[in-house]
Amino acid sequence: SFVWPATVPPAPRDTEETLVILPLHHRSDRAEIESGLKRLGAGSLLFLRAIEEIEWRAVGGSSGLYLRSQPDWFGDWVRRITVVGQIEGSADVEESWLIFSKPVCTPEGEGAGHVEVAFSLGRDAKSGRETVRPVSRSPLVVFFPTALETHLGFLVQGPYRTTPSRDNVPAQDAWNRHCMAETAAVLREALVWLRDNGHLDAGVLRCLPVARAKFPEGAMFTPIFEAVRSSLAEEALLPRHGGGHVSAKEARLARTQELRELLGPAQLTALLGTQSELTWLSGDISQDRTPELREYLIEELQIDEIRPEILLTKLSTAFLEVQPDEWVRRLYEFLCDQKALLSRTRELSLVRLDDGRHIQAQVNGQPQAFLPGAVATGFPTVRPAVCSTEASIAFLKALGLTEPDLVDDVIVNILPRYSGGRATLEMATYAADNERILHTYWT
């Protein structure tokens, strides 16, 4: 059922022009070919190195023009390509791609072409920066697309062996397995290049194979799934909060943005008690924005997600007492919004006193400290620096803390010093006691 080319009389053409003459005998053939040319699209030029333009027209029908730009090379294996498509009666199409390429050889050492991966590029609506974005369809390409879907968010191209009709690519073919292994190696190197050149963000990660169900054991594209998983686990390829990249072993997911802002790498490491420093992953990776990617990081890469309730179990007295006042205040502000955890916070030594010690707010229903008031008292008092905002004060009040009663202060902390005989006090203490008594009286 093949149509073999036949000799035709010479026709005038330019030196760099290829002319294809199709002697059609049936109207249905013409309609089918015209439809196929429309479907061909500008993307058909993406991996063709010797063809820059395809122009077609059907007499009495539609016409189209597909163009490929000259590549912008970044070294000898990375190039940026733009393809443009114009079809009569349809909107123009312009696509930009970043292509990573590696030559492959036959077992005899002869060149057999290139294995390649191509990432689609787009513009971020807010920043205008060019970013990588996943494609909706990704058929395996053997110079032109085949019927085999890869389930990847990028395109894979190579000299794979296909059936004559190009509707299948034998997965167990030794040459195809070799090409797939080479493709996996190119992808690993591509991720490093994207990182080193400022492109490796959550958008790139969304292109990667993250759904294990689509890559079962023995399937053709499973080597790519496994190569990505090992790369992310061992190398610093995951975008972290605040910039840079980190490996899965040293990464943690935060359930909320507030957690990422509260705990720096040193504090996160100290809380979780690990030897190597931990850091948060980028906030672009979340349950709302990237649910499949988040699940992959948790299930496949074993990255823990830290939630506010987990944080509470790690807040030891030893950890809290070495934190600066400003951080303790921010902790109070953070916990002020965690209404569901209020009962659990009462069990912790969260209250920082003037002397830097941390104690529980109440024991057996009795307050163990008081909020600072207008006049200093003899009661244990919260350090003013940690309760200088409305939210921090609101949290301490939710724990049951109040300003001290001035009469109680006089009765409990002052008068006992003067009972039972002559008191021996420094003049400064005596003056301060009188001032507190007078202030209480007039108040």
Secondary structure as the mmCIF struct_conf table of DSSP 4:
data_model
#
loop_
_struct_conf.conf_type_id
_struct_conf.id
_struct_conf.beg_label_comp_id
_struct_conf.beg_label_asym_id
_struct_conf.beg_label_seq_id
_struct_conf.end_label_comp_id
_struct_conf.end_label_asym_id
_struct_conf.end_label_seq_id
TURN_TY1_P TURN_TY1_P1 THR A 15 GLU A 16
BEND BEND1 HIS A 26 HIS A 26
HELX_RH_AL_P HELX_RH_AL_P1 ARG A 27 LEU A 40
HELX_RH_3T_P HELX_RH_3T_P1 ALA A 42 LEU A 45
TURN_TY1_P TURN_TY1_P2 LEU A 46 PHE A 47
BEND BEND2 ARG A 49 ALA A 50
STRN STRN1 GLU A 53 ARG A 57
TURN_TY1_P TURN_TY1_P3 VAL A 59 GLY A 60
BEND BEND3 GLY A 61 GLY A 61
STRN STRN2 SER A 63 ARG A 68
HELX_LH_PP_P HELX_LH_PP_P1 SER A 69 PRO A 71
STRN STRN3 ASP A 72 TRP A 73
BEND BEND4 PHE A 74 PHE A 74
TURN_TY1_P TURN_TY1_P4 GLY A 75 ASP A 76
BEND BEND5 TRP A 77 TRP A 77
STRN STRN4 VAL A 78 ILE A 87
TURN_TY1_P TURN_TY1_P5 GLU A 88 GLY A 89
BEND BEND6 SER A 90 SER A 90
STRN STRN5 VAL A 93 CYS A 105
TURN_TY1_P TURN_TY1_P6 PRO A 107 GLU A 108
BEND BEND7 GLY A 109 GLY A 109
STRN STRN6 GLY A 111 ARG A 123
TURN_TY1_P TURN_TY1_P7 ALA A 125 SER A 127
STRN STRN7 GLU A 130 ARG A 133
BEND BEND8 SER A 136 SER A 136
STRN STRN8 PRO A 139 VAL A 141
BEND BEND9 VAL A 142 PHE A 144
STRN STRN9 PRO A 145 GLU A 149
BEND BEND10 GLY A 153 PHE A 154
STRN STRN10 LEU A 155 GLN A 157
TURN_TY1_P TURN_TY1_P8 PRO A 164 SER A 165
BEND BEND11 ARG A 166 ASP A 167
TURN_TY1_P TURN_TY1_P9 ALA A 171 GLN A 172
HELX_RH_AL_P HELX_RH_AL_P2 ALA A 174 ASP A 196
TURN_TY1_P TURN_TY1_P10 ASN A 197 GLY A 198
BEND BEND12 ASP A 201 ASP A 201
HELX_RH_AL_P HELX_RH_AL_P3 ALA A 202 CYS A 207
BEND BEND13 LEU A 208 LEU A 208
HELX_RH_3T_P HELX_RH_3T_P2 ARG A 212 LYS A 214
BEND BEND14 PHE A 215 PHE A 215
TURN_TY1_P TURN_TY1_P11 GLU A 217 GLY A 218
TURN_TY1_P TURN_TY1_P12 MET A 220 PHE A 221
HELX_RH_AL_P HELX_RH_AL_P4 THR A 222 GLU A 234
BEND BEND15 GLU A 235 ALA A 236
STRN STRN11 LEU A 238 PRO A 239
STRN STRN12 ARG A 240 ARG A 240
TURN_TY1_P TURN_TY1_P13 HIS A 241 GLY A 242
BEND BEND16 GLY A 243 GLY A 244
STRN STRN13 HIS A 245 VAL A 246
HELX_RH_3T_P HELX_RH_3T_P3 ALA A 248 GLU A 250
STRN STRN14 ALA A 251 ALA A 254
BEND BEND17 ARG A 255 THR A 256
HELX_RH_AL_P HELX_RH_AL_P5 GLN A 257 LEU A 262
HELX_RH_AL_P HELX_RH_AL_P6 PRO A 265 LEU A 272
TURN_TY1_P TURN_TY1_P14 GLY A 273 GLY A 273
BEND BEND18 GLN A 275 SER A 276
HELX_LH_PP_P HELX_LH_PP_P2 GLU A 277 LEU A 278
STRN STRN15 THR A 279 TRP A 280
STRN STRN16 LEU A 281 LEU A 281
HELX_LH_PP_P HELX_LH_PP_P3 SER A 282 SER A 282
TURN_TY1_P TURN_TY1_P15 GLY A 283 ASP A 284
BEND BEND19 ILE A 285 SER A 286
TURN_TY1_P TURN_TY1_P16 GLN A 287 ARG A 289
HELX_RH_AL_P HELX_RH_AL_P7 PRO A 291 GLU A 299
TURN_TY1_P TURN_TY1_P17 GLU A 300 GLU A 300
BEND BEND20 LEU A 301 LEU A 301
HELX_LH_PP_P HELX_LH_PP_P4 ILE A 303 ASP A 304
STRN STRN17 GLU A 305 ILE A 306
HELX_RH_AL_P HELX_RH_AL_P8 PRO A 308 LYS A 314
HELX_RH_AL_P HELX_RH_AL_P9 THR A 317 GLU A 321
TURN_TY1_P TURN_TY1_P18 VAL A 322 VAL A 322
BEND BEND21 GLN A 323 GLN A 323
HELX_RH_AL_P HELX_RH_AL_P10 ASP A 325 CYS A 336
TURN_TY1_P TURN_TY1_P19 ASP A 337 ASP A 337
HELX_RH_3T_P HELX_RH_3T_P4 LYS A 339 LEU A 341
HELX_RH_AL_P HELX_RH_AL_P11 LEU A 342 THR A 345
TURN_TY1_P TURN_TY1_P20 ARG A 346 GLU A 347
BEND BEND22 LEU A 348 LEU A 348
STRN STRN18 VAL A 351 ARG A 352
STRN STRN19 LEU A 353 LEU A 353
TURN_TY1_P TURN_TY1_P21 ASP A 354 ASP A 355
BEND BEND23 GLY A 356 GLY A 356
STRN STRN20 HIS A 358 ILE A 359
BEND BEND24 ALA A 361 ALA A 361
STRN STRN21 GLN A 362 VAL A 363
TURN_TY1_P TURN_TY1_P22 ASN A 364 GLY A 365
STRN STRN22 GLN A 366 PRO A 367
BEND BEND25 GLN A 368 GLN A 368
STRN STRN23 PHE A 370 PHE A 370
BEND BEND26 ALA A 374 VAL A 375
BEND BEND27 GLY A 378 PHE A 379
STRN STRN24 THR A 381 VAL A 382
HELX_RH_3T_P HELX_RH_3T_P5 PRO A 384 VAL A 386
BEND BEND28 CYS A 387 CYS A 387
BEND BEND29 THR A 389 THR A 389
HELX_RH_AL_P HELX_RH_AL_P12 GLU A 390 ALA A 398
TURN_TY1_P TURN_TY1_P23 LEU A 399 GLY A 400
HELX_LH_PP_P HELX_LH_PP_P5 GLU A 403 ASP A 405
HELX_RH_AL_P HELX_RH_AL_P13 LEU A 406 ASP A 409
HELX_RH_PI_P HELX_RH_PI_P1 VAL A 410 ILE A 414
HELX_RH_3T_P HELX_RH_3T_P6 LEU A 415 TYR A 418
BEND BEND30 SER A 419 GLY A 421
HELX_RH_AL_P HELX_RH_AL_P14 MET A 427 TRP A 442
#
